[in-house]
Amino acid sequence: SGFSSIGHMDTMLRGRHHIGYYKEGEEFIQNVFHVLFLLFSGKEKSNLSICWLQYEISKVVQCLQAKNKKKLKAQGRKSKKLAKNLLKAPDNRNHLSLWKLYACLEWLLGNTDDARKVFDTALCMAGSGGLKSPQLCSLSLLYAQLEVELLESIEGAVTSRAVHILTKLAESGPYVPYSGQVLSVNILKARKTYEHALQDYLSKTPVSDQDQMSDANQLVNVVGCFALFQYLTVGIDAAVLIYAQTSEKLEGPGPQTCENTGENFGIQNFPTALEAVTLLHTNLLRFHMKISVYPLNPLREALTEALKRYPSNQSLWRSYIHIQRKSHSANKARRFFDGVTRSTNSLEPWLFAIQAEQMRKKLTENVQRADVGEIHSTIPETGLTNRIVALFEHAVQSENGTHCPLLWRMYLNFLV
């Protein structure tokens, strides 16, 4: 009984319940972690701790999505206990990535003040590496992003906690917890520091593959911090400009230039960095549209460009579907899905095209079944059903689709 339910499949509804984490499968996974934990030491053990805590956080996220408060409370207790035990291990006490996950867990559980204490403790402990330390940058970026999400408008954000965090990071000194104000002279200094740091990373030539990976991650962190800093202190256009400049530089000319001048490393070297920067860019635009009036077009253009380049990025597809739900004309999105599925072997465009149509079908059914007496059905529902079946048929005939159990299950589920 434990076999089929290891892990989880949250893409389908079974009755009213989401298919979630099952007891037997859960026991199996916990046993695996406990057994492996005794076999590893040093860096491997720390990495395993990170995986374990990420897995616990994924369960908390699922409780949040299912809006199950009772289960969330119980799961929160278990996850926090594990996080504290992992951080007690001598190897993990100064491990910033683990502190970051623990703070994130507290934040998800709604304990904002506790999460802030954890973040502050980790930042004070991290020393003064500033923009040179990848872990410190990553920690500060997450802390600032979470703080920004609490803002109700961009007005007066200059003195917010997020600006304080990003300013302190640029100062490369010991961290001091937020006291309610940020000096404008510090903001000016921080902006200069960010500008120089970004230029340094963009003109740096990686020596080995290992360097290249860490440089790529660090570049993304610096761009994220700088853009967020500009967004809060200047405005959305200043932030978008940084993303545009970075993307332009990363796309760069062909590999020939890289070899000759060693200056412009193009997309050949940093594909992951460009994808991550694009994701930061689209997420910031989405957030800005949520808290203020801003046209939809820049976001739509950024997403369509990005998806042509990264057709298997699920986060980008989710954002795309989210903004398309707001438009009344489905044709544009359908043409786009059609174009992407023709030009790539990835299965994600098919899955998201199907999901988009299913959401549209659900919406029309809800409208037609509204309890308002006599209904004049304006949209013939069969058209959508036939379209979804056709999409499934095409998808399962594609090379990757034939071998995708999820796709077949979704198809069977839909037909039932």
ChimeraX attribute file (.defattr): number of C-alpha atoms within 10 A of each C-alpha:
attribute: neighborCount
match mode: 1-to-1
recipient: residues
	/A:1	9
	/A:2	12
	/A:3	9
	/A:4	10
	/A:5	16
	/A:6	18
	/A:7	14
	/A:8	15
	/A:9	13
	/A:10	13
	/A:11	12
	/A:12	15
	/A:13	12
	/A:14	10
	/A:15	7
	/A:16	6
	/A:17	10
	/A:18	16
	/A:19	15
	/A:20	19
	/A:21	16
	/A:22	15
	/A:23	13
	/A:24	14
	/A:25	18
	/A:26	16
	/A:27	12
	/A:28	14
	/A:29	15
	/A:30	11
	/A:31	12
	/A:32	11
	/A:33	14
	/A:34	11
	/A:35	10
	/A:36	11
	/A:37	16
	/A:38	9
	/A:39	9
	/A:40	13
	/A:41	12
	/A:42	10
	/A:43	11
	/A:44	12
	/A:45	17
	/A:46	21
	/A:47	16
	/A:48	16
	/A:49	21
	/A:50	22
	/A:51	14
	/A:52	21
	/A:53	20
	/A:54	17
	/A:55	14
	/A:56	19
	/A:57	24
	/A:58	13
	/A:59	18
	/A:60	23
	/A:61	16
	/A:62	16
	/A:63	20
	/A:64	15
	/A:65	10
	/A:66	14
	/A:67	11
	/A:68	11
	/A:69	11
	/A:70	10
	/A:71	13
	/A:72	19
	/A:73	14
	/A:74	12
	/A:75	18
	/A:76	21
	/A:77	12
	/A:78	13
	/A:79	23
	/A:80	19
	/A:81	11
	/A:82	17
	/A:83	23
	/A:84	13
	/A:85	11
	/A:86	21
	/A:87	18
	/A:88	11
	/A:89	11
	/A:90	10
	/A:91	14
	/A:92	21
	/A:93	14
	/A:94	14
	/A:95	17
	/A:96	19
	/A:97	19
	/A:98	24
	/A:99	24
	/A:100	23
	/A:101	20
	/A:102	26
	/A:103	28
	/A:104	23
	/A:105	24
	/A:106	21
	/A:107	18
	/A:108	16
	/A:109	20
	/A:110	11
	/A:111	13
	/A:112	16
	/A:113	11
	/A:114	13
	/A:115	21
	/A:116	19
	/A:117	14
	/A:118	20
	/A:119	24
	/A:120	20
	/A:121	16
	/A:122	24
	/A:123	26
	/A:124	15
	/A:125	15
	/A:126	19
	/A:127	14
	/A:128	19
	/A:129	17
	/A:130	21
	/A:131	23
	/A:132	15
	/A:133	16
	/A:134	19
	/A:135	20
	/A:136	22
	/A:137	26
	/A:138	22
	/A:139	22
	/A:140	25
	/A:141	24
	/A:142	20
	/A:143	24
	/A:144	21
	/A:145	15
	/A:146	15
	/A:147	17
	/A:148	20
	/A:149	13
	/A:150	8
	/A:151	14
	/A:152	11
	/A:153	13
	/A:154	18
	/A:155	11
	/A:156	10
	/A:157	18
	/A:158	21
	/A:159	17
	/A:160	20
	/A:161	20
	/A:162	25
	/A:163	26
	/A:164	24
	/A:165	24
	/A:166	24
	/A:167	24
	/A:168	23
	/A:169	27
	/A:170	26
	/A:171	19
	/A:172	17
	/A:173	13
	/A:174	15
	/A:175	21
	/A:176	13
	/A:177	16
	/A:178	16
	/A:179	8
	/A:180	9
	/A:181	12
	/A:182	18
	/A:183	11
	/A:184	12
	/A:185	8
	/A:186	14
	/A:187	23
	/A:188	12
	/A:189	13
	/A:190	21
	/A:191	18
	/A:192	11
	/A:193	18
	/A:194	24
	/A:195	14
	/A:196	12
	/A:197	18
	/A:198	19
	/A:199	11
	/A:200	12
	/A:201	17
	/A:202	18
	/A:203	13
	/A:204	15
	/A:205	18
	/A:206	17
	/A:207	8
	/A:208	8
	/A:209	10
	/A:210	10
	/A:211	12
	/A:212	16
	/A:213	16
	/A:214	13
	/A:215	20
	/A:216	21
	/A:217	19
	/A:218	21
	/A:219	26
	/A:220	26
	/A:221	27
	/A:222	23
	/A:223	24
	/A:224	24
	/A:225	27
	/A:226	27
	/A:227	26
	/A:228	28
	/A:229	27
	/A:230	22
	/A:231	22
	/A:232	22
	/A:233	23
	/A:234	15
	/A:235	17
	/A:236	18
	/A:237	11
	/A:238	18
	/A:239	23
	/A:240	20
	/A:241	13
	/A:242	21
	/A:243	21
	/A:244	15
	/A:245	10
	/A:246	22
	/A:247	18
	/A:248	14
	/A:249	17
	/A:250	21
	/A:251	17
	/A:252	16
	/A:253	15
	/A:254	13
	/A:255	15
	/A:256	12
	/A:257	14
	/A:258	17
	/A:259	11
	/A:260	9
	/A:261	10
	/A:262	14
	/A:263	13
	/A:264	23
	/A:265	25
	/A:266	21
	/A:267	20
	/A:268	14
	/A:269	20
	/A:270	18
	/A:271	14
	/A:272	15
	/A:273	22
	/A:274	24
	/A:275	20
	/A:276	16
	/A:277	21
	/A:278	24
	/A:279	18
	/A:280	19
	/A:281	23
	/A:282	24
	/A:283	16
	/A:284	21
	/A:285	20
	/A:286	17
	/A:287	12
	/A:288	18
	/A:289	14
	/A:290	12
	/A:291	13
	/A:292	11
	/A:293	8
	/A:294	14
	/A:295	10
	/A:296	13
	/A:297	9
	/A:298	12
	/A:299	21
	/A:300	17
	/A:301	12
	/A:302	17
	/A:303	22
	/A:304	19
	/A:305	12
	/A:306	19
	/A:307	22
	/A:308	16
	/A:309	13
	/A:310	19
	/A:311	21
	/A:312	16
	/A:313	16
	/A:314	15
	/A:315	11
	/A:316	22
	/A:317	22
	/A:318	14
	/A:319	17
	/A:320	21
	/A:321	17
	/A:322	13
	/A:323	15
	/A:324	16
	/A:325	16
	/A:326	10
	/A:327	10
	/A:328	7
	/A:329	10
	/A:330	14
	/A:331	9
	/A:332	11
	/A:333	18
	/A:334	14
	/A:335	10
	/A:336	15
	/A:337	20
	/A:338	15
	/A:339	13
	/A:340	20
	/A:341	20
	/A:342	10
	/A:343	10
	/A:344	15
	/A:345	16
	/A:346	19
	/A:347	19
	/A:348	17
	/A:349	25
	/A:350	23
	/A:351	19
	/A:352	17
	/A:353	22
	/A:354	23
	/A:355	17
	/A:356	22
	/A:357	20
	/A:358	17
	/A:359	13
	/A:360	15
	/A:361	18
	/A:362	14
	/A:363	13
	/A:364	18
	/A:365	14
	/A:366	11
	/A:367	14
	/A:368	17
	/A:369	12
	/A:370	11
	/A:371	9
	/A:372	8
	/A:373	7
	/A:374	8
	/A:375	11
	/A:376	7
	/A:377	12
	/A:378	8
	/A:379	12
	/A:380	9
	/A:381	14
	/A:382	10
	/A:383	10
	/A:384	17
	/A:385	16
	/A:386	11
	/A:387	14
	/A:388	21
	/A:389	15
	/A:390	12
	/A:391	19
	/A:392	22
	/A:393	14
	/A:394	14
	/A:395	24
	/A:396	19
	/A:397	12
	/A:398	15
	/A:399	12
	/A:400	13
	/A:401	22
	/A:402	13
	/A:403	12
	/A:404	13
	/A:405	11
	/A:406	14
	/A:407	20
	/A:408	17
	/A:409	12
	/A:410	17
	/A:411	19
	/A:412	11
	/A:413	12
	/A:414	14
	/A:415	9
	/A:416	6
